[in-house]
Amino acid sequence: MVTTMTDLYDSRTDRGTAIIARQDPVVYAGGAYAQALSAEQLASYESDGFLLIEDLFSAEEVQALLDEIRRMGKDPAILGGEESITEPGSDALRSVFRVHELSQLLNKLARDPRLIHVARQILGSEVYIHQSRANMKPGFKGKEFYWHSDFETWHVEDGMPAMRALSCSLLLTENNACNGPLMVVPGSHRHFISCQGKTPENHYRSSLKKQEYGVPDPVSLQLLAEQGGVRAMTGGAGSVVFFDCNTMHGSNGNISPWPRANVFMVYNSVENRLSPPKYGLAPRPEHIAARRGNAALAPLDAPAAVAAGD
């Protein structure tokens, strides 16, 4: 018997977990919408679901951005808002959301050609920022973040229709094997893991500290890892990791003395704007999932636009 599913990526229902083959492209419009990545880089991204480009930003640019992140992390107006998330069990700052709107420098970063043209090329359209954040993983206190697919959460809790979004993480400090770097499962973007559990209202309040719903089951994770392995995205400051919205990823805790800091920009296609969340859930706040601020983002003309004092 053939069962027709109205939702290609059904998740968090009363049925069991499932591995569903991806129904969407990885690279849209043949990668011809913009010119940023080489054919080899584009093929690697399409195959693995991620791409690490080292030394994309200069030491001076990175320092200016790191200084800005540290300034924001001490601003009482920002620390007192919903955009700031602390580590579970401590008052150490974990993340600051909506950074591209809170900072002029980070707004320019979101429109930097080295980032936005990669997004436009892969997604085959103009793009907007679905979510932006600075992630800090302080030494000794930085907690782990369990394996997950961003798209599973964005699909269920934000109503993102298709896998037509990507994240990029700009490393502002060295990410090494000891300080909890991003880890990815190569090839996992080709499989959607349908998760169990009914989503509580206002789930974001706890999930941004520790996610308990939308978490893949161990058997599915093991199958993905046995097929693709696990890669740690280690690199020097100024490197950038681009990864597909459905790539399985997570990170270990940081028990080293070396803090880790990254800036995340999540680009979504303007042809993939959010629908209502699933199951009658209330929309998450704008700083987590942009609905009003979803106009196409205008790229800057020159890559040198992100610089101290600009």
N, C-alpha and C positions, 0 to 999 in steps of 0.2 A: 504494500500500500504506500502510495506517495503522499507525504504530508506537505501542504503548502504553508510556508511561513511568511507572514506579512513583514516580519522584521528579519533581515538577513543575518543580523548579529544579536539574536535574542540572548539575554543574560539576566541573572538575578530573578529567575522565576521559580516556581515550585518544582520544576523538573530537575534532573541531575545535571552534573557538569558535562560539557561536550567540547570537542575540538572541531571547529567549523572552518572549512577552507575559505580563504580570503576571496571575496568577489569583486574587489576594486583593484584598479591598477596601482602599482607602486610609483611609477613615473608616468605622469600624464602628458598627453600631446606629444609623445615621443621625445620629451626633453628638449623640444625646439622652441619653447615659448620665450626663453631667455638664454643668454650665453654666460655661464659662470663656471661650471664644472667641465672637465674634459670628458671625452667619451669613455675613457677607462674609469674615471671617478664615478660617472653616472652609472655605469654597469656594476661597479662594486657596491654602490648604494642600493641599486635594485636587487642585487643578489643577497646582500647581507642584512639590509635594513638599517644601515648606519654608515657613516663615513667620518673618519678622524683626519683633520687637516692640521698639521703642526705649524706653529709659528706664523699664524695668519695675521696676528696683531703684534705690533711692536711693544717693546718693554715700556716705552714712554706712554703709549696708549693704555696698556694694562694698568700701569701705576695710577694714571688719572682716574680710570674706572674703579679701581680698588679703593682709592681715597674717597671717591664719591659714595661707594657702598658703605664704607666705614662711617662716613658723615651721616648717612641716612640711618645707620644702625644706632646712632646716638641722639637722633632728633626726637625730642619728646612728643612732638605732634605726630610723627610716624609711629613711634613705639606705642602710643596710646590708641592707635587705630586698628581696625580689623585686618589691615594689610599685614601686620606683624604677627608672626607665629613663633612661639618659643618651643624649645625642646621639651618632650614629655619628661616630667619629673624634675625640671629645673627652669630657671628664668633665662637660660642662655638663648640668644636669638638664633632661630633655625632658618626662617625665610622672611622675606619682605616681598609682597605681591604688588603688582601694578607699577613696577618701577619705571616703566617707559612713560608713565604719566606723572609720576612724582618727581622726576628728574629730567631736566632738559638734555643733559649729557647722554642719559640712557635712552631718551627719545631719539636722539641722533643715531645711537647705536642700533636701534631697531630698524632704522632706515638705511643703514650702512650697506653699500653695494656688495660687500663681501659676504653679507648674511642674506639680505633680502632677495638678491638675484638668484642665489641658490634655491631659496624657497620658491620663487616664481618659476624657475626652470623645472624643478621637480613636480610642483603642483599644477603646472600648466595654466596659470591664471594670475591675475592680480591677487594680493594677499592682504590680510589684516592681522593684528595681534589678538589672538584668542586669550592669551594669558602671558604675563611676564613676571619674573621673580628673580630675586637674588637669593641664592642658597648658601648658607654658611654652615660649615660642619666644624665647630670649635674643637680644638685639641682636648682630649680626655673626656669630653662631654657629648660629642656629636653622636647621635643615635643612628641606627640602621634604618633603611627604608626597604620594606619587603618587596619581592618580585611583583610586578604588575604591568599591565598594558594601559597606557594613558587613554587610548581610545575606548576601552571598556568603560571607564569612568565617564569620559566625555560623552559617549553615546547614551549611557543610561541617565546620568545625572544632569547633563547639559543639553541633550537632544541633538548632538552632532550627527548628521545623517550618515556620512561616508568617511572612509579612511583617506581623507584628502587634506591632511594636516601634518606638520612636522615640527620637531623641536630642535633648537640648537643651543648648545651649552658652551659658552665662552669661559675657558679656564683662566681665572684671575690669580691663582696660585698654582704651584706645582701640584698635580694630582698623582700621587705615587701609590705603590702597593700597600702602604701602611696607613694612609689617612682617609680610607673609605671612598675610593673613586667610584664613579659610575661603572656598573657592570651590565653587559648586554648579552643576549643569546642570539648569535647570528642565525638568520633565516627564520626566526620566530615570527616575524611580521607577516608571514604567509599563512598563519593559522590564528584564528580568533578563539580564545578560551572563554567559553560561556561559564560564568561563575554562579555559585549558589548564594542564597541569603536575600531576604527582603531588605531593601535599603531604608534605614530610618530617616525621618525628616531631619533636616539640618545636619546631615551626615558629615558635611565638610568641616564642621567645628572640631570633630575628633579625627577625621581621616587625614587632615593635613599634618597632624602630629604622628598618628599611627593608624594605618589603614587596616580595617577588619572586614569590610565588604568590598566586593570587586577584586578579591584576592584569588588567584588561580590555585587549583588543588595540586597537591604534591605529585600525583601520578602524571598529570598533564605537563607540569614543569619538568619532571624527569624525562619524559618523552622528548620535549623540545630540546633540553640540554644534551641528551644522548645523540640527537640528530645534528645539532649545531655547535655544541660546546658552550663555553662561557668565556667572554673576553672582557678584561678590565681596561677601561679607557684612561690609561695613564698617559701623561704628557706634561710638557712644560707650560708655564703661564703664557697665554697668547694663542694657545691651540684651541680649536673649535671642534666639537662633536655634533654632527647633524644626525638625527635619527627619526625614523618613521614613527607615526603616532601609535602604531600597533606593535612596535618592537618591545619584547619583554625585557624589562630592566629593573634594577634595584641597586642597593649599595650597602656595604657593611658599616658598622659603627666605627667611629674614629677614636681609638684608645691611644693613638700616638700623640706626641706633644705638638704636632704640626697641624694648624688649622687649614681647612680647605674652603675656598670661596669660588663660586661660579655664578655667572649670569645666564638665565634661561630666557629665550624668546620662543614662544610658540606661535607659528604662523599657520593660519587657516585660509583656505581658498575662499574668495568672495562668492564662489558658486556652491559653497558648503556651509553657509551660515546656519546658526543654530535653530532647531525646531523646539517645541516644548519638550521638557524632560519626560522620561518614561514613567508610567505608572502613576501619573498625577502628582509627581513630586514638584515641589516649588522650585523655581529657578534659583540656582546658586547666585551669590552676589556678583555684581559687575566686575569686581577686582579679581575674581576667580574665573569667570566665564563671560567674556564680552558679548553683549547683545546690542547695546546702544552704540558703543564705540567700535563698529564693525565696517567702517568705510575703508576703501582701499588705501593702503599706505603708500605714500609717495617716496620713492627711493631718493637718496641724496645723490648728487651728481658725481662726487669724487670720494674715493675711499679714505682720503686723508682727513675727512670731516670729523672723526672722533679723535680729539686731541685735547690736551690739558688747556683749559681756559676757553675753549670754543663754546 
